[in-house]
Amino acid sequence: MTTSVPVSIASHAPDPLDQRAYDWPALLEGLQQYLRLRTTPIGMKMFATVAEMESIPKIRRPSSVHTTDQIVGQASRLGWTVGITNDDLVGPQCGAVIGLHPRDEQWLSGDRMSGVWFETLEDSSAHQHAMDCVPFGRYQAMAVSPLASGRLNPPDICLIYATPAQMILFINGLQWSGYRKLDWGCVGESSCADSWGRALSTGEPSLSIPCFAERRYGGVMEDELLMAIPPRFLGPVIDGLAALSRNGLRYPIPPYGVQSDARAGLGRSYS
């Protein structure tokens, strides 16, 4: 299978003006062929104006107040194309991560989390300061949509939900060419800052363990991890997965047996 936009993993600078064409059917076919994803891969895109967001074909606008997790879930679980502004979000925690609400003094204080998620106000404030957020003032709106729709062309980032076994092979594909060690953090609650917050603000592939709110409100399954990744990396990931597959390294990963003689298996996978 031929994929598009073969960019090395070393090319990690943000590319917000990227208007290259992506072969979404080929990329999605590759993800399904090599990983058998059960959750719809989606894109997320930030907009400088509300009018730009509302010009997306067949976009839905919320009639109720939601968390960003719910908006993401509407795209990944229901297949909707949804656009929001800060007024559609339940509070500043959601808006700040995607740059629609300022990280002001009250937000940074962490007072709303003190005694609930963290023992002290100091702990809560340290958590807020640790979060990766899109700088405030650049954007007025955000939209999410299944990649298969092609409506966000291209999205700023793609969101890939996968089980741990699927995710490690995705990462192996990412590291196949132009290898470098990938380092991620965990802020705990508000882990959307570790995924879409970090990927949007840095242009880096960003893995997270979805938090309580993402699972409670966004429909994330308890065995799913989330990779937020700029679309330019997807072509190399698919090429890497194809190479690994040719070497017999495929999903699902068949158990070898905890009491078997490991030498025959190791000889094929680690020659």
Rosetta blueprint (number, residue, H / E / L):
1 M L
2 T L
3 T L
4 S L
5 V L
6 P L
7 V L
8 S L
9 I L
10 A L
11 S L
12 H L
13 A L
14 P L
15 D L
16 P L
17 L L
18 D L
19 Q L
20 R L
21 A L
22 Y L
23 D L
24 W H
25 P H
26 A H
27 L H
28 L H
29 E H
30 G H
31 L H
32 Q H
33 Q H
34 Y H
35 L H
36 R L
37 L L
38 R L
39 T L
40 T L
41 P L
42 I E
43 G E
44 M E
45 K E
46 M E
47 F E
48 A L
49 T L
50 V H
51 A H
52 E H
53 M H
54 E H
55 S L
56 I L
57 P L
58 K L
59 I L
60 R E
61 R L
62 P L
63 S L
64 S L
65 V L
66 H E
67 T L
68 T H
69 D H
70 Q H
71 I H
72 V H
73 G H
74 Q H
75 A H
76 S H
77 R H
78 L H
79 G L
80 W L
81 T L
82 V E
83 G E
84 I E
85 T L
86 N H
87 D H
88 D H
89 L E
90 V L
91 G L
92 P H
93 Q H
94 C H
95 G H
96 A H
97 V H
98 I L
99 G L
100 L L
101 H L
102 P L
103 R L
104 D L
105 E H
106 Q H
107 W H
108 L H
109 S H
110 G L
111 D L
112 R L
113 M L
114 S E
115 G L
116 V L
117 W L
118 F E
119 E L
120 T L
121 L H
122 E H
123 D H
124 S H
125 S H
126 A H
127 H H
128 Q H
129 H H
130 A H
131 M L
132 D L
133 C L
134 V L
135 P L
136 F L
137 G L
138 R L
139 Y L
140 Q L
141 A E
142 M E
143 A E
144 V E
145 S E
146 P E
147 L H
148 A H
149 S H
150 G L
151 R L
152 L L
153 N L
154 P L
155 P L
156 D L
157 I E
158 C E
159 L E
160 I E
161 Y E
162 A E
163 T L
164 P H
165 A H
166 Q H
167 M H
168 I H
169 L H
170 F H
171 I H
172 N H
173 G H
174 L H
175 Q H
176 W L
177 S L
178 G L
179 Y L
180 R L
181 K L
182 L L
183 D L
184 W L
185 G L
186 C L
187 V L
188 G L
189 E L
190 S L
191 S H
192 C H
193 A H
194 D L
195 S L
196 W H
197 G H
198 R H
199 A H
200 L H
201 S H
202 T H
203 G L
204 E L
205 P L
206 S E
207 L E
208 S E
209 I L
210 P L
211 C L
212 F H
213 A H
214 E H
215 R H
216 R H
217 Y H
218 G H
219 G L
220 V L
221 M L
222 E L
223 D L
224 E L
225 L E
226 L E
227 M E
228 A E
229 I E
230 P L
231 P H
232 R H
233 F H
234 L H
235 G H
236 P H
237 V H
238 I H
239 D H
240 G H
241 L H
242 A H
243 A H
244 L H
245 S H
246 R H
247 N L
248 G L
249 L L
250 R L
251 Y L
252 P L
253 I L
254 P L
255 P L
256 Y L
257 G L
258 V L
259 Q L
260 S L
261 D L
262 A L
263 R H
264 A H
265 G H
266 L H
267 G H
268 R H
269 S H
270 Y L
271 S L
